[in-house]
Amino acid sequence: MKWMALVLMFALGSTAVASELCPSAEDYEAQGWVVHNPDDFAILEKTFDTMLTAGQKSGQIIDDLSGHMVTGDLDNKEIMLAVKSYEDLRTPDLVMYGDHATYTHMENQERVEIRWYNGKKNLVINPKYIKCITGQPPVAENVIL
């Protein structure tokens, strides 16, 4: 009987740990995010690039923060990501800090996740590299990272 209780406790504990390490789309959606279908990544990345390039050329979007983080790939192996956010000067800071963000694989320079604000917080992951959104939803409502 103790053995069965131990197995059950381990199974439940493993599920809790896995859900903490791999936040679900529902966690983000519950906080007002639009989580796009990963199959649409390539199309959404082109739209994102067009929006970002146009905003940078006009001076309305500027570089903001940058850093690094580690996440798990499709095989749960650690990969290093370069994280960069961009500020859209048209959006008041109290509405949103850092309106756009990219998560880029350090080894091959391909994006694994993009986030943007267009009145709603949006994100999409690249299913070629990751199966989970990188990290928990931000604590503050007006941040993209």
Secondary structure, DSSP 8 states (H G I E B T S, - for coil): -HHHHHHHHHHHHHHHHHHHHS--HHHHHHTTEEE--GGGHHHHHHHHHHHHHHHHHHTSEEEEEEEEEEEE-TTS-EEEEEEEEEEETTS-TTT-BS-EEEEEETTT--EEEEEEESSSEEEEE-TTT-SS-SSS--SSTTB--
